[in-house]
Amino acid sequence: MKQGAVFIADGSEAFCRELSQAVDRIPGLRVVGTAIDGEQTLRCLRERVVDLLVLDLMLPKKDGIAILKELSRQEDRPQVLTTAVFVSDFVAAAAAVLGGSYLVRKPCDPHGVAERLQEMWNGLPSFPAVPRSFDVDAVVTSVLQKLSIPAHTKGYKYLREAVIIAVEDMEVLSAITKELYPQVARRYGTTASNVERAIRHALELVWKRGEQEVLHGYFGSWHKLTNSESIALIADRVRLQTARHRRYGGD
């Protein structure tokens, strides 16, 4: 079986070193290089084949968003796990739209990041299996149930609809207030502000009542995420499963 080639781009040499050591303990993964600024990162990515990229969004010289834009123009690009100390809705949405598969808040445990990389390389086995006849609605529902989002709440149905829309068009995540919430609102005969408030309330219940290990496994964070971050991460996971289904086929 091919080993997954991991490249680490982070402004902290200490974090690069610690994460490299953690990745080296993961069967099937190997670190092929590190960089501490954006320009060095792009040079290295042009010179070698990389399957998994750990990308600090706040790199000096060229930031992570600029690197993601560069990678988005390439046909054969790595899966990207992004990291950041502070993440605004805009940055989270931009990273998701440009191909970031996973977002981890700093400070973070290098061993936890290495485990996320292993899941990405192995096809995220902890997530619901794709039905043989692929059904995006069913996969989204399965994920929300796994996260213990109360199904009887308005926030659940609004969040479910928002994720399905985002799966079909990730561009809406760059304008979640102006485009995504209004789309959901029109489908349910309500207002965008009601949609935003209901989704936020549903997610707050999840972080208060949900199993922390499950939440960390899905979101890569021990801290509550914003609506935008949560929708982007769930939608991107479903899209990854869609791609795997199309790649390996099904009835």
N, C-alpha and C positions, 0 to 999 in steps of 0.2 A: 504493500500500500504506500502511495506517495506521502512523504512528510510535508506538512504545511509549513511554508516559508514565512516567517514572521519578521516584520520590520517595525522598529519602535522609534517614533519621532516625538521627543519630549524635551522641554527646555531644561529639565533637571537631569544632570548626569547620574545622580544618585538613584533617581527613579528608573532611569534606563537600565542601570546595573542591577537593581533589585528585581525589576520585571524580567530581565533577561535570565536571571538565575531561576525565577519561578517558572518561566516558560520551558527552560531546559529540563525541568522535572516532569513535564507533561509528555506522555507518550504520543508520538505522531507529530510533534511540533518542533521546530528548530528556529532559532534566531539567526537571521542572515545579515543583520546590520542595525545600527542605531544612528540617530542624528539629533542634534540639539537646536537646530534652527530650520526654518522653512526652505531656504535656498539649498542647504545641504541635503535636506530630505528629497527635494525634487531631483537633484543631481543623482542621488543614489537610486531612486526609483526608476530612473531612465536606464540605469546600468545593470539592473538585476531583476530577476523574476520574483515577485512578492505575492503571496496568497492572502495574507492577513496583515493589515496595517493598523498599528496603534498610533493615533494621531491626536496630539495636544492641540486644541483649537486656538490656543493663545501663544503659539510659537513666535519667536522673534524673527525679524526680516521678512518672512512671508507667513501669514497666519494660516490656521487650519482650513478656513473657508476658501482661501485662495488656492490651497492645494487640492481641496475637493473639486473646485471648479476645473482645475487642470486635469484631474483624473477623470472627470465626467466626460471629457472629450475623447477618452480612450475606449476602444472597444473591449479590450481585455484588461480589466482593472481589479485590484484586490478588494476583498471585503474590508470594511473600515470600522474599527471601534474607536470612537472619539472620546476624549476626556477634556474636562474643563473645571476650573474652580468655581466660576460663576456662569450660569447659562440663562440667558433671557429667552423669552418665547421666540423672538426673531432668530436668534442664533440656533436654537434647537430645531426650528422649522427649516432653516436654511441647510443645516447639516443633513437632515432627513431627506430633503428634496434633492440634494446633491449626491446622495448615495451612502451616507453614514448608516451603518447597520445597527449600531449600538452606541449608547451614550452613557458614560460613567462620570459621576461627579467626583472631584477631588476635594479633600484627600481620600485616597482609595487604597485598598489592600492589594498589593501586587499579585498575591496568590489568587484573590478573587477575580482579578482581571485576566489572569492566565486561564482560569476555569471558564470564563466567558469566551475566550478565544477558542478553547477546546470545543465548547458547545457550537460555536459558529462553524468551525472546521468539520465537526461531525454531523452537522445538520440539525442542531438544536433539539436533541432527543427529549428534553424535558417539556417540550411544547406538544400540544395535541397533534396527533397524526392526521395527515391530510386524508380525507375520505377518498375511496377509490373513484367515485364520481365527484370530482372536486367541486366543493360548494363553499364559496367565500363566506356566505352568511353563517353557515354551520361552524366554520373554523373560528370566526369572530365570536360567535355565541359561546363556543367551547372555552376560548381564552377568558372571556368575561366571567364565566362561571368558575373557572379555575382561580381567578382573582377574588372570588367571593363578593362580586358586586351585586347588591340586592336587586333581583330581577323585577320586583314590583314597583320600583321607583321610576319616576320620569327620567332621572339622570341615566339610568341603565339603557333605556330605549334610545335616548338622545345620543349617548356615547356610542352605542352599537351602530347607529346610523352614521355618525361622524366618522367612525373607523372605516366602515364600508366605503363611504365616499372617498376617504383619503387613500384607501387601497387602490381604487380605480383611478385617482388623480392626485398624486402626492403634491402637486403644485399648490393645491388649496391650503396646504400647511404654511405657506409663506404669507397667507392673508387669512388667518383663521377667524379673525373678528369680522372682516368685511365679506368673506366668501363662504367659509365652512359653516359657521353658526347660522347665517341667513338661509343657506340651503337646507339645513336640518329643520329650521323653524318653519319654512314653507311647507315641508312635507308633513308637519304635525300641526299646522295652523296655530303657531304661537310666535313669540318674538325671539330675536337673537339673544337678547339679554337673559330671557328665561332659560334658553338652552345653555348658555354659558354658566349660569348660576346652578342649574340642576346637575350638570356634569361635574362641576366643582364640588358640590355637596356629595354626590355619589363617590367621587374619588377620596374625599375626606373620610367617608365611612370605611372605605377600603383600608386606608392607612391606619385608622383607629382599631379596626376589628380583624383585619386580615392577618394571615400568618407571615411574620416578617421574613422568614427564609424564602417563602414563595415569592413575595414581593421583590426581594433582592434578586432572586433568580430571574424574574421577568424584566425588572427595570434597572438592575445594576446599581441600586442606590438604597441606602438605609433611611433616606430622608424623602419626604413627600415631594412629588414632582408637580409641575404645573399641568394644566389641561393640555396645552400644546405638546409638551414633552411626552405625556402619557399616550395621547392619541398617535403621535408620530412613532413611538416605539412599538405600540401594538400593531399599527398598520404596517410597519416595515417588517415585522415578524411574519404577518400573514402573507405579505408579498414574497418574502423569502420562501415560504412554504409553497406558494403558487409556482414560483420558478422551479423549485425542486420537482413538483408534480409534473410540470411540463417537460422537464429534462428526463425524468425517469419513466414518464408515461403513466397511464391508468385507464380504467374502463370508462 
